[in-house]
Amino acid sequence: MSHPPLHDPDRYPRLQLRLYLGPDVWIGPGKADLLELIGQTGSISEAGRRMGMSYKRAWSLVDGLNRSFAAPLVSSERGGAGGGGAALTPQGHEVLTRFRRIEAAAHDAASADMTAIQALHAAKRGR
């Protein structure tokens, strides 16, 4: 991967959530990272590149998200002489903000138990 994901997979213990909205429809830390990077870079291809994925994969994820919601989460313009670009729509910002809030609340609620379980795990390794 060309950058550490925004959800920091090297931090332990960690809680990773995936919010299922229906059969085969979910948003998790990877899709949230992609949305966040599109918002930061203004580009689906650059966001994908920073996550170590092809443009085709990034576009496929964005297309799936856009089709899964009542309104698109990402708006885009084709490239060409004037260049293209992408941006989060107001609904995209709202979904990302609410998902990050869910992640933070879950982490806060589980923090003490995660630390206790991590200590038990470390104790086993120390024997």
A tleap script that builds the chain and sets N, CA, C and O, in Angstrom:
source leaprc.protein.ff14SB
mol = sequence {
  NMET SER HIE PRO PRO LEU HIE ASP PRO ASP
  ARG TYR PRO ARG LEU GLN LEU ARG LEU TYR
  LEU GLY PRO ASP VAL TRP ILE GLY PRO GLY
  LYS ALA ASP LEU LEU GLU LEU ILE GLY GLN
  THR GLY SER ILE SER GLU ALA GLY ARG ARG
  MET GLY MET SER TYR LYS ARG ALA TRP SER
  LEU VAL ASP GLY LEU ASN ARG SER PHE ALA
  ALA PRO LEU VAL SER SER GLU ARG GLY GLY
  ALA GLY GLY GLY GLY ALA ALA LEU THR PRO
  GLN GLY HIE GLU VAL LEU THR ARG PHE ARG
  ARG ILE GLU ALA ALA ALA HIE ASP ALA ALA
  SER ALA ASP MET THR ALA ILE GLN ALA LEU
  HIE ALA ALA LYS ARG GLY CARG
}
set mol.1.N position { 0.834 -1.169 0.000 }
set mol.1.CA position { 0.000 0.000 0.000 }
set mol.1.C position { 0.885 1.241 0.000 }
set mol.1.O position { 1.902 1.274 0.693 }
set mol.2.N position { 0.512 2.252 -0.764 }
set mol.2.CA position { 1.363 3.428 -0.899 }
set mol.2.C position { 1.219 4.411 0.259 }
set mol.2.O position { 2.066 5.292 0.405 }
set mol.3.N position { 0.216 4.300 1.061 }
set mol.3.CA position { 0.076 5.129 2.251 }
set mol.3.C position { -0.626 4.311 3.325 }
set mol.3.O position { -1.396 3.402 3.016 }
set mol.4.N position { -0.360 4.634 4.581 }
set mol.4.CA position { -1.110 3.911 5.604 }
set mol.4.C position { -2.566 4.348 5.542 }
set mol.4.O position { -2.842 5.546 5.483 }
set mol.5.N position { -3.489 3.421 5.553 }
set mol.5.CA position { -4.896 3.811 5.513 }
set mol.5.C position { -5.236 4.744 6.666 }
set mol.5.O position { -4.619 4.696 7.730 }
set mol.6.N position { -6.211 5.578 6.437 }
set mol.6.CA position { -6.580 6.565 7.435 }
set mol.6.C position { -7.079 5.909 8.711 }
set mol.6.O position { -7.053 6.537 9.770 }
set mol.7.N position { -7.537 4.653 8.640 }
set mol.7.CA position { -8.015 3.966 9.836 }
set mol.7.C position { -6.891 3.282 10.613 }
set mol.7.O position { -7.161 2.578 11.586 }
set mol.8.N position { -5.634 3.476 10.202 }
set mol.8.CA position { -4.440 3.037 10.938 }
set mol.8.C position { -4.456 1.565 11.337 }
set mol.8.O position { -4.675 1.252 12.507 }
set mol.9.N position { -4.230 0.653 10.389 }
set mol.9.CA position { -4.287 -0.777 10.686 }
set mol.9.C position { -3.139 -1.286 11.542 }
set mol.9.O position { -3.172 -2.435 11.981 }
set mol.10.N position { -2.129 -0.468 11.792 }
set mol.10.CA position { -0.993 -0.907 12.598 }
set mol.10.C position { -1.168 -0.565 14.073 }
set mol.10.O position { -0.267 -0.818 14.872 }
set mol.11.N position { -2.297 -0.001 14.442 }
set mol.11.CA position { -2.567 0.312 15.847 }
set mol.11.C position { -3.315 -0.860 16.465 }
set mol.11.O position { -4.337 -1.310 15.946 }
set mol.12.N position { -2.788 -1.339 17.576 }
set mol.12.CA position { -3.429 -2.462 18.261 }
set mol.12.C position { -3.648 -2.110 19.722 }
set mol.12.O position { -2.808 -1.423 20.303 }
set mol.13.N position { -4.703 -2.534 20.322 }
set mol.13.CA position { -5.836 -3.174 19.668 }
set mol.13.C position { -6.631 -2.136 18.887 }
set mol.13.O position { -6.544 -0.938 19.159 }
set mol.14.N position { -7.389 -2.598 17.938 }
set mol.14.CA position { -8.250 -1.695 17.176 }
set mol.14.C position { -9.567 -2.391 16.901 }
set mol.14.O position { -9.653 -3.618 16.849 }
set mol.15.N position { -10.555 -1.598 16.732 }
set mol.15.CA position { -11.891 -2.067 16.406 }
set mol.15.C position { -12.183 -1.602 14.991 }
set mol.15.O position { -12.053 -0.418 14.682 }
set mol.16.N position { -12.574 -2.520 14.140 }
set mol.16.CA position { -12.856 -2.183 12.757 }
set mol.16.C position { -14.311 -2.511 12.476 }
set mol.16.O position { -14.754 -3.642 12.677 }
set mol.17.N position { -15.050 -1.515 12.011 }
set mol.17.CA position { -16.478 -1.687 11.787 }
set mol.17.C position { -16.830 -1.730 10.314 }
set mol.17.O position { -16.170 -1.112 9.479 }
set mol.18.N position { -17.860 -2.455 10.022 }
set mol.18.CA position { -18.439 -2.481 8.689 }
set mol.18.C position { -19.944 -2.355 8.890 }
set mol.18.O position { -20.553 -3.190 9.558 }
set mol.19.N position { -20.536 -1.333 8.328 }
set mol.19.CA position { -21.960 -1.072 8.459 }
set mol.19.C position { -22.673 -1.647 7.245 }
set mol.19.O position { -22.540 -1.137 6.133 }
set mol.20.N position { -23.430 -2.713 7.471 }
set mol.20.CA position { -24.182 -3.349 6.390 }
set mol.20.C position { -25.510 -2.635 6.230 }
set mol.20.O position { -26.261 -2.481 7.193 }
set mol.21.N position { -25.796 -2.203 5.017 }
set mol.21.CA position { -27.026 -1.485 4.706 }
set mol.21.C position { -28.036 -2.366 3.987 }
set mol.21.O position { -29.202 -1.997 3.846 }
set mol.22.N position { -27.593 -3.511 3.540 }
set mol.22.CA position { -28.434 -4.462 2.829 }
set mol.22.C position { -27.553 -5.580 2.319 }
set mol.22.O position { -26.343 -5.574 2.548 }
set mol.23.N position { -28.150 -6.547 1.622 }
set mol.23.CA position { -27.336 -7.636 1.065 }
set mol.23.C position { -26.277 -7.069 0.106 }
set mol.23.O position { -26.601 -6.357 -0.845 }
set mol.24.N position { -25.040 -7.393 0.370 }
set mol.24.CA position { -23.916 -6.963 -0.471 }
set mol.24.C position { -23.753 -5.449 -0.550 }
set mol.24.O position { -23.151 -4.946 -1.498 }
set mol.25.N position { -24.281 -4.716 0.430 }
set mol.25.CA position { -24.125 -3.262 0.463 }
set mol.25.C position { -23.619 -2.875 1.845 }
set mol.25.O position { -24.307 -3.080 2.846 }
set mol.26.N position { -22.417 -2.316 1.896 }
set mol.26.CA position { -21.854 -1.897 3.168 }
set mol.26.C position { -20.883 -0.754 2.964 }
set mol.26.O position { -20.425 -0.468 1.858 }
set mol.27.N position { -20.595 -0.117 4.082 }
set mol.27.CA position { -19.508 0.857 4.127 }
set mol.27.C position { -18.652 0.485 5.331 }
set mol.27.O position { -19.154 0.253 6.431 }
set mol.28.N position { -17.366 0.435 5.091 }
set mol.28.CA position { -16.406 0.109 6.126 }
set mol.28.C position { -15.250 1.081 6.063 }
set mol.28.O position { -15.324 2.085 5.355 }
set mol.29.N position { -14.182 0.801 6.793 }
set mol.29.CA position { -13.068 1.742 6.848 }
set mol.29.C position { -12.396 1.985 5.498 }
set mol.29.O position { -11.931 3.095 5.240 }
set mol.30.N position { -12.335 0.979 4.638 }
set mol.30.CA position { -11.699 1.175 3.336 }
set mol.30.C position { -12.488 2.122 2.439 }
set mol.30.O position { -11.918 3.026 1.828 }
set mol.31.N position { -13.788 1.914 2.363 }
set mol.31.CA position { -14.624 2.804 1.549 }
set mol.31.C position { -14.656 4.203 2.154 }
set mol.31.O position { -14.665 5.197 1.428 }
set mol.32.N position { -14.674 4.281 3.490 }
set mol.32.CA position { -14.633 5.593 4.139 }
set mol.32.C position { -13.314 6.298 3.829 }
set mol.32.O position { -13.300 7.500 3.565 }
set mol.33.N position { -12.207 5.554 3.860 }
set mol.33.CA position { -10.907 6.135 3.498 }
set mol.33.C position { -10.932 6.652 2.068 }
set mol.33.O position { -10.434 7.743 1.790 }
set mol.34.N position { -11.512 5.872 1.160 }
set mol.34.CA position { -11.581 6.283 -0.238 }
set mol.34.C position { -12.385 7.576 -0.365 }
set mol.34.O position { -11.956 8.506 -1.048 }
set mol.35.N position { -13.533 7.639 0.280 }
set mol.35.CA position { -14.329 8.869 0.238 }
set mol.35.C position { -13.536 10.051 0.796 }
set mol.35.O position { -13.534 11.138 0.219 }
set mol.36.N position { -12.867 9.825 1.918 }
set mol.36.CA position { -12.093 10.901 2.537 }
set mol.36.C position { -10.987 11.396 1.607 }
set mol.36.O position { -10.768 12.601 1.477 }
set mol.37.N position { -10.297 10.466 0.966 }
set mol.37.CA position { -9.218 10.861 0.055 }
set mol.37.C position { -9.749 11.537 -1.204 }
set mol.37.O position { -9.097 12.436 -1.734 }
set mol.38.N position { -10.908 11.128 -1.692 }
set mol.38.CA position { -11.522 11.833 -2.834 }
set mol.38.C position { -11.826 13.269 -2.421 }
set mol.38.O position { -11.582 14.206 -3.181 }
set mol.39.N position { -12.362 13.435 -1.206 }
set mol.39.CA position { -12.630 14.774 -0.707 }
set mol.39.C position { -11.366 15.615 -0.587 }
set mol.39.O position { -11.393 16.817 -0.850 }
set mol.40.N position { -10.268 14.995 -0.196 }
set mol.40.CA position { -9.001 15.721 -0.014 }
set mol.40.C position { -8.319 16.034 -1.339 }
set mol.40.O position { -7.761 17.117 -1.515 }
set mol.41.N position { -8.366 15.077 -2.279 }
set mol.41.CA position { -7.586 15.220 -3.514 }
set mol.41.C position { -8.391 15.738 -4.692 }
set mol.41.O position { -7.819 16.272 -5.643 }
set mol.42.N position { -9.714 15.589 -4.646 }
set mol.42.CA position { -10.534 15.979 -5.794 }
set mol.42.C position { -10.387 15.028 -6.967 }
set mol.42.O position { -10.680 15.396 -8.104 }
set mol.43.N position { -9.935 13.802 -6.701 }
set mol.43.CA position { -9.653 12.861 -7.782 }
set mol.43.C position { -9.870 11.420 -7.323 }
set mol.43.O position { -9.336 10.994 -6.299 }
set mol.44.N position { -10.653 10.686 -8.091 }
set mol.44.CA position { -10.844 9.265 -7.805 }
set mol.44.C position { -9.540 8.513 -8.074 }
set mol.44.O position { -9.150 7.645 -7.293 }
set mol.45.N position { -8.870 8.842 -9.170 }
set mol.45.CA position { -7.641 8.118 -9.502 }
set mol.45.C position { -6.547 8.381 -8.477 }
set mol.45.O position { -5.823 7.457 -8.106 }
set mol.46.N position { -6.408 9.621 -8.010 }
set mol.46.CA position { -5.387 9.931 -7.015 }
set mol.46.C position { -5.715 9.277 -5.675 }
set mol.46.O position { -4.823 8.768 -4.995 }
set mol.47.N position { -6.984 9.291 -5.298 }
set mol.47.CA position { -7.385 8.632 -4.057 }
set mol.47.C position { -7.057 7.141 -4.129 }
set mol.47.O position { -6.504 6.575 -3.186 }
set mol.48.N position { -7.400 6.514 -5.251 }
set mol.48.CA position { -7.087 5.099 -5.433 }
set mol.48.C position { -5.589 4.844 -5.390 }
set mol.48.O position { -5.132 3.896 -4.751 }
set mol.49.N position { -4.827 5.693 -6.071 }
set mol.49.CA position { -3.369 5.546 -6.092 }
set mol.49.C position { -2.806 5.599 -4.669 }
set mol.49.O position { -1.948 4.793 -4.307 }
set mol.50.N position { -3.282 6.533 -3.879 }
set mol.50.CA position { -2.792 6.671 -2.503 }
set mol.50.C position { -3.154 5.466 -1.644 }
set mol.50.O position { -2.504 5.189 -0.636 }
set mol.51.N position { -4.198 4.755 -2.055 }
set mol.51.CA position { -4.591 3.554 -1.308 }
set mol.51.C position { -3.988 2.293 -1.908 }
set mol.51.O position { -4.216 1.195 -1.401 }
set mol.52.N position { -3.219 2.442 -2.984 }
set mol.52.CA position { -2.584 1.290 -3.605 }
set mol.52.C position { -3.533 0.473 -4.459 }
set mol.52.O position { -3.330 -0.730 -4.623 }
set mol.53.N position { -4.569 1.101 -5.009 }
set mol.53.CA position { -5.510 0.363 -5.862 }
set mol.53.C position { -5.577 1.023 -7.230 }
set mol.53.O position { -5.238 2.195 -7.393 }
set mol.54.N position { -6.013 0.261 -8.184 }
set mol.54.CA position { -6.142 0.770 -9.543 }
set mol.54.C position { -7.305 1.752 -9.643 }
set mol.54.O position { -8.198 1.767 -8.796 }
set mol.55.N position { -7.277 2.564 -10.685 }
set mol.55.CA position { -8.392 3.476 -10.945 }
set mol.55.C position { -9.669 2.674 -11.145 }
set mol.55.O position { -10.734 3.065 -10.669 }
set mol.56.N position { -9.562 1.556 -11.847 }
set mol.56.CA position { -10.745 0.723 -12.113 }
set mol.56.C position { -11.378 0.259 -10.805 }
set mol.56.O position { -12.601 0.293 -10.663 }
set mol.57.N position { -10.563 -0.172 -9.854 }
set mol.57.CA position { -11.087 -0.634 -8.561 }
set mol.57.C position { -11.704 0.530 -7.788 }
set mol.57.O position { -12.792 0.401 -7.227 }
set mol.58.N position { -11.004 1.667 -7.763 }
set mol.58.CA position { -11.532 2.839 -7.052 }
set mol.58.C position { -12.862 3.276 -7.672 }
set mol.58.O position { -13.828 3.551 -6.960 }
set mol.59.N position { -12.900 3.337 -9.007 }
set mol.59.CA position { -14.128 3.750 -9.680 }
set mol.59.C position { -15.249 2.752 -9.400 }
set mol.59.O position { -16.394 3.155 -9.196 }
set mol.60.N position { -14.942 1.483 -9.388 }
set mol.60.CA position { -15.948 0.459 -9.111 }
set mol.60.C position { -16.542 0.638 -7.702 }
set mol.60.O position { -17.753 0.515 -7.521 }
set mol.61.N position { -15.704 0.924 -6.726 }
set mol.61.CA position { -16.186 1.148 -5.368 }
set mol.61.C position { -17.064 2.400 -5.292 }
set mol.61.O position { -18.116 2.389 -4.653 }
set mol.62.N position { -16.627 3.475 -5.946 }
set mol.62.CA position { -17.407 4.714 -5.970 }
set mol.62.C position { -18.744 4.481 -6.671 }
set mol.62.O position { -19.788 4.924 -6.192 }
set mol.63.N position { -18.706 3.791 -7.795 }
set mol.63.CA position { -19.937 3.512 -8.538 }
set mol.63.C position { -20.902 2.692 -7.682 }
set mol.63.O position { -22.101 2.967 -7.662 }
set mol.64.N position { -20.383 1.692 -6.978 }
set mol.64.CA position { -21.220 0.885 -6.097 }
set mol.64.C position { -21.838 1.708 -4.980 }
set mol.64.O position { -23.016 1.546 -4.662 }
set mol.65.N position { -21.040 2.597 -4.380 }
set mol.65.CA position { -21.577 3.477 -3.339 }
set mol.65.C position { -22.648 4.395 -3.917 }
set mol.65.O position { -23.722 4.547 -3.334 }
set mol.66.N position { -22.360 5.002 -5.056 }
set mol.66.CA position { -23.323 5.915 -5.666 }
set mol.66.C position { -24.640 5.224 -5.986 }
set mol.66.O position { -25.707 5.820 -5.834 }
set mol.67.N position { -24.573 3.980 -6.425 }
set mol.67.CA position { -25.787 3.232 -6.769 }
set mol.67.C position { -26.549 2.766 -5.520 }
set mol.67.O position { -27.744 2.477 -5.590 }
set mol.68.N position { -25.858 2.694 -4.393 }
set mol.68.CA position { -26.453 2.155 -3.174 }
set mol.68.C position { -27.230 3.183 -2.357 }
set mol.68.O position { -27.991 2.818 -1.460 }
set mol.69.N position { -27.048 4.434 -2.655 }
set mol.69.CA position { -27.697 5.489 -1.880 }
set mol.69.C position { -28.730 6.214 -2.735 }
set mol.69.O position { -28.681 6.161 -3.964 }
set mol.70.N position { -29.658 6.886 -2.075 }
set mol.70.CA position { -30.720 7.607 -2.775 }
set mol.70.C position { -30.154 8.709 -3.670 }
set mol.70.O position { -30.716 9.012 -4.722 }
set mol.71.N position { -29.048 9.300 -3.249 }
set mol.71.CA position { -28.349 10.316 -4.041 }
set mol.71.C position { -26.874 9.940 -4.062 }
set mol.71.O position { -26.381 9.334 -3.111 }
set mol.72.N position { -26.162 10.289 -5.129 }
set mol.72.CA position { -24.738 9.926 -5.215 }
set mol.72.C position { -23.919 10.522 -4.068 }
set mol.72.O position { -24.229 11.598 -3.556 }
set mol.73.N position { -22.875 9.802 -3.680 }
set mol.73.CA position { -21.954 10.282 -2.651 }
set mol.73.C position { -20.784 11.043 -3.271 }
set mol.73.O position { -20.174 11.897 -2.628 }
set mol.74.N position { -20.481 10.721 -4.530 }
set mol.74.CA position { -19.365 11.346 -5.246 }
set mol.74.C position { -19.873 11.841 -6.593 }
set mol.74.O position { -20.554 11.116 -7.318 }
set mol.75.N position { -19.535 13.076 -6.915 }
set mol.75.CA position { -19.810 13.587 -8.254 }
set mol.75.C position { -18.485 13.633 -8.989 }
set mol.75.O position { -17.440 13.883 -8.389 }
set mol.76.N position { -18.531 13.391 -10.286 }
set mol.76.CA position { -17.286 13.386 -11.050 }
set mol.76.C position { -17.522 13.954 -12.437 }
set mol.76.O position { -18.628 13.924 -12.975 }
set mol.77.N position { -16.433 14.473 -12.992 }
set mol.77.CA position { -16.417 14.949 -14.365 }
set mol.77.C position { -15.315 14.205 -15.090 }
set mol.77.O position { -14.229 13.996 -14.549 }
set mol.78.N position { -15.600 13.810 -16.313 }
set mol.78.CA position { -14.591 13.101 -17.103 }
set mol.78.C position { -13.378 13.973 -17.359 }
set mol.78.O position { -13.464 15.200 -17.417 }
set mol.79.N position { -12.251 13.305 -17.509 }
set mol.79.CA position { -11.015 14.010 -17.817 }
set mol.79.C position { -11.020 14.501 -19.246 }
set mol.79.O position { -12.053 14.470 -19.915 }
set mol.80.N position { -9.900 14.945 -19.707 }
set mol.80.CA position { -9.785 15.462 -21.060 }
set mol.80.C position { -8.901 16.682 -21.035 }
set mol.80.O position { -8.099 16.855 -20.118 }
set mol.81.N position { -9.040 17.529 -22.033 }
set mol.81.CA position { -8.188 18.713 -22.146 }
set mol.81.C position { -8.305 19.610 -20.913 }
set mol.81.O position { -7.306 20.145 -20.431 }
set mol.82.N position { -9.532 19.771 -20.404 }
set mol.82.CA position { -9.732 20.613 -19.233 }
set mol.82.C position { -9.528 19.878 -17.919 }
set mol.82.O position { -9.632 20.474 -16.847 }
set mol.83.N position { -9.241 18.598 -17.998 }
set mol.83.CA position { -9.075 17.792 -16.796 }
set mol.83.C position { -10.420 17.384 -16.237 }
set mol.83.O position { -11.454 17.956 -16.584 }
set mol.84.N position { -10.395 16.424 -15.400 }
set mol.84.CA position { -11.618 15.956 -14.770 }
set mol.84.C position { -11.581 16.314 -13.305 }
set mol.84.O position { -10.903 17.259 -12.902 }
set mol.85.N position { -12.287 15.582 -12.536 }
set mol.85.CA position { -12.263 15.831 -11.112 }
set mol.85.C position { -13.400 15.111 -10.436 }
set mol.85.O position { -14.324 14.619 -11.083 }
set mol.86.N position { -13.318 15.059 -9.140 }
set mol.86.CA position { -14.349 14.404 -8.344 }
set mol.86.C position { -14.474 15.149 -7.026 }
set mol.86.O position { -13.523 15.766 -6.546 }
set mol.87.N position { -15.650 15.078 -6.463 }
set mol.87.CA position { -15.899 15.734 -5.180 }
set mol.87.C position { -16.968 14.961 -4.435 }
set mol.87.O position { -17.806 14.290 -5.038 }
set mol.88.N position { -16.927 15.064 -3.121 }
set mol.88.CA position { -18.011 14.489 -2.335 }
set mol.88.C position { -19.221 15.406 -2.469 }
set mol.88.O position { -19.101 16.630 -2.429 }
set mol.89.N position { -20.360 14.802 -2.625 }
set mol.89.CA position { -21.603 15.558 -2.637 }
set mol.89.C position { -21.977 15.868 -1.187 }
set mol.89.O position { -21.358 15.330 -0.269 }
set mol.90.N position { -22.961 16.711 -0.967 }
set mol.90.CA position { -23.409 16.929 0.410 }
set mol.90.C position { -23.784 15.609 1.101 }
set mol.90.O position { -23.484 15.420 2.280 }
set mol.91.N position { -24.438 14.697 0.369 }
set mol.91.CA position { -24.778 13.407 0.975 }
set mol.91.C position { -23.516 12.599 1.245 }
set mol.91.O position { -23.451 11.887 2.247 }
set mol.92.N position { -22.516 12.689 0.381 }
set mol.92.CA position { -21.245 12.003 0.607 }
set mol.92.C position { -20.568 12.491 1.876 }
set mol.92.O position { -20.066 11.691 2.666 }
set mol.93.N position { -20.555 13.816 2.074 }
set mol.93.CA position { -19.991 14.376 3.308 }
set mol.93.C position { -20.754 13.875 4.526 }
set mol.93.O position { -20.156 13.521 5.542 }
set mol.94.N position { -22.081 13.847 4.416 }
set mol.94.CA position { -22.889 13.414 5.556 }
set mol.94.C position { -22.651 11.944 5.890 }
set mol.94.O position { -22.496 11.592 7.059 }
set mol.95.N position { -22.619 11.089 4.876 }
set mol.95.CA position { -22.379 9.658 5.116 }
set mol.95.C position { -21.006 9.455 5.750 }
set mol.95.O position { -20.874 8.703 6.716 }
set mol.96.N position { -19.988 10.117 5.214 }
set mol.96.CA position { -18.637 9.981 5.760 }
set mol.96.C position { -18.577 10.487 7.205 }
set mol.96.O position { -18.009 9.819 8.069 }
set mol.97.N position { -19.144 11.635 7.466 }
set mol.97.CA position { -19.137 12.200 8.815 }
set mol.97.C position { -19.840 11.274 9.794 }
set mol.97.O position { -19.335 11.022 10.889 }
set mol.98.N position { -21.005 10.766 9.403 }
set mol.98.CA position { -21.758 9.888 10.297 }
set mol.98.C position { -21.032 8.550 10.512 }
set mol.98.O position { -21.038 8.018 11.622 }
set mol.99.N position { -20.413 8.009 9.466 }
set mol.99.CA position { -19.674 6.756 9.629 }
set mol.99.C position { -18.487 6.963 10.571 }
set mol.99.O position { -18.251 6.138 11.453 }
set mol.100.N position { -17.743 8.050 10.396 }
set mol.100.CA position { -16.603 8.325 11.280 }
set mol.100.C position { -17.085 8.526 12.720 }
set mol.100.O position { -16.395 8.137 13.662 }
set mol.101.N position { -18.248 9.121 12.891 }
set mol.101.CA position { -18.808 9.306 14.237 }
set mol.101.C position { -19.155 7.956 14.847 }
set mol.101.O position { -18.905 7.739 16.033 }
set mol.102.N position { -19.722 7.049 14.070 }
set mol.102.CA position { -20.033 5.700 14.554 }
set mol.102.C position { -18.744 4.996 14.973 }
set mol.102.O position { -18.686 4.376 16.035 }
set mol.103.N position { -17.709 5.095 14.130 }
set mol.103.CA position { -16.416 4.475 14.475 }
set mol.103.C position { -15.888 5.009 15.800 }
set mol.103.O position { -15.471 4.235 16.661 }
set mol.104.N position { -15.904 6.329 15.967 }
set mol.104.CA position { -15.369 6.937 17.186 }
set mol.104.C position { -16.181 6.519 18.412 }
set mol.104.O position { -15.613 6.209 19.459 }
set mol.105.N position { -17.502 6.511 18.284 }
set mol.105.CA position { -18.356 6.133 19.412 }
set mol.105.C position { -18.141 4.671 19.794 }
set mol.105.O position { -18.082 4.335 20.977 }
set mol.106.N position { -18.026 3.809 18.795 }
set mol.106.CA position { -17.794 2.389 19.078 }
set mol.106.C position { -16.447 2.195 19.754 }
set mol.106.O position { -16.323 1.418 20.701 }
set mol.107.N position { -15.444 2.901 19.266 }
set mol.107.CA position { -14.118 2.791 19.873 }
set mol.107.C position { -14.150 3.268 21.317 }
set mol.107.O position { -13.602 2.611 22.203 }
set mol.108.N position { -14.786 4.400 21.556 }
set mol.108.CA position { -14.877 4.924 22.923 }
set mol.108.C position { -15.600 3.935 23.843 }
set mol.108.O position { -15.169 3.695 24.971 }
set mol.109.N position { -16.696 3.367 23.349 }
set mol.109.CA position { -17.483 2.440 24.164 }
set mol.109.C position { -16.723 1.153 24.462 }
set mol.109.O position { -16.907 0.554 25.522 }
set mol.110.N position { -15.874 0.729 23.539 }
set mol.110.CA position { -15.184 -0.555 23.688 }
set mol.110.C position { -13.758 -0.431 24.210 }
set mol.110.O position { -13.101 -1.447 24.440 }
set mol.111.N position { -13.273 0.765 24.399 }
set mol.111.CA position { -11.867 0.993 24.706 }
set mol.111.C position { -11.362 0.214 25.926 }
set mol.111.O position { -10.325 -0.444 25.848 }
set mol.112.N position { -12.073 0.281 27.034 }
set mol.112.CA position { -11.618 -0.401 28.252 }
set mol.112.C position { -11.569 -1.912 28.048 }
set mol.112.O position { -10.608 -2.563 28.459 }
set mol.113.N position { -12.595 -2.469 27.419 }
set mol.113.CA position { -12.610 -3.917 27.189 }
set mol.113.C position { -11.537 -4.323 26.180 }
set mol.113.O position { -10.932 -5.386 26.318 }
set mol.114.N position { -11.299 -3.497 25.178 }
set mol.114.CA position { -10.245 -3.812 24.209 }
set mol.114.C position { -8.885 -3.836 24.899 }
set mol.114.O position { -8.070 -4.722 24.641 }
set mol.115.N position { -8.643 -2.867 25.770 }
set mol.115.CA position { -7.371 -2.811 26.499 }
set mol.115.C position { -7.212 -4.030 27.394 }
set mol.115.O position { -6.126 -4.604 27.478 }
set mol.116.N position { -8.289 -4.428 28.062 }
set mol.116.CA position { -8.232 -5.609 28.938 }
set mol.116.C position { -7.951 -6.875 28.140 }
set mol.116.O position { -7.134 -7.700 28.547 }
set mol.117.N position { -8.618 -7.026 27.021 }
set mol.117.CA position { -8.381 -8.206 26.175 }
set mol.117.C position { -6.954 -8.198 25.632 }
set mol.117.O position { -6.305 -9.242 25.571 }
set mol.118.N position { -6.465 -7.015 25.235 }
set mol.118.CA position { -5.090 -6.899 24.742 }
set mol.118.C position { -4.108 -7.310 25.827 }
set mol.118.O position { -3.115 -7.976 25.533 }
set mol.119.N position { -4.361 -6.927 27.078 }
set mol.119.CA position { -3.480 -7.308 28.188 }
set mol.119.C position { -3.471 -8.818 28.382 }
set mol.119.O position { -2.420 -9.406 28.639 }
set mol.120.N position { -4.639 -9.447 28.261 }
set mol.120.CA position { -4.708 -10.912 28.372 }
set mol.120.C position { -3.959 -11.575 27.223 }
set mol.120.O position { -3.311 -12.605 27.410 }
set mol.121.N position { -4.048 -10.996 26.059 }
set mol.121.CA position { -3.315 -11.504 24.895 }
set mol.121.C position { -1.813 -11.365 25.115 }
set mol.121.O position { -1.055 -12.295 24.838 }
set mol.122.N position { -1.385 -10.224 25.604 }
set mol.122.CA position { 0.030 -9.993 25.862 }
set mol.122.C position { 0.540 -10.941 26.953 }
set mol.122.O position { 1.670 -11.423 26.878 }
set mol.123.N position { -0.295 -11.208 27.967 }
set mol.123.CA position { 0.116 -12.104 29.044 }
set mol.123.C position { 0.388 -13.501 28.515 }
set mol.123.O position { 1.328 -14.158 28.962 }
set mol.124.N position { -0.406 -13.958 27.584 }
set mol.124.CA position { -0.218 -15.295 26.977 }
set mol.124.C position { 1.093 -15.336 26.202 }
set mol.124.O position { 1.833 -16.316 26.285 }
set mol.125.N position { 1.379 -14.289 25.458 }
set mol.125.CA position { 2.609 -14.226 24.668 }
set mol.125.C position { 3.831 -14.167 25.566 }
set mol.125.O position { 4.900 -14.643 25.185 }
set mol.126.N position { 3.690 -13.582 26.768 }
set mol.126.CA position { 4.837 -13.398 27.658 }
set mol.126.C position { 5.247 -14.663 28.387 }
set mol.126.O position { 6.322 -14.700 28.985 }
set mol.127.N position { 4.437 -15.682 28.356 }
set mol.127.CA position { 4.766 -16.923 29.096 }
set mol.127.C position { 5.839 -17.701 28.418 }
set mol.127.O position { 6.232 -18.762 28.902 }
savepdb mol mol.pdb
quit
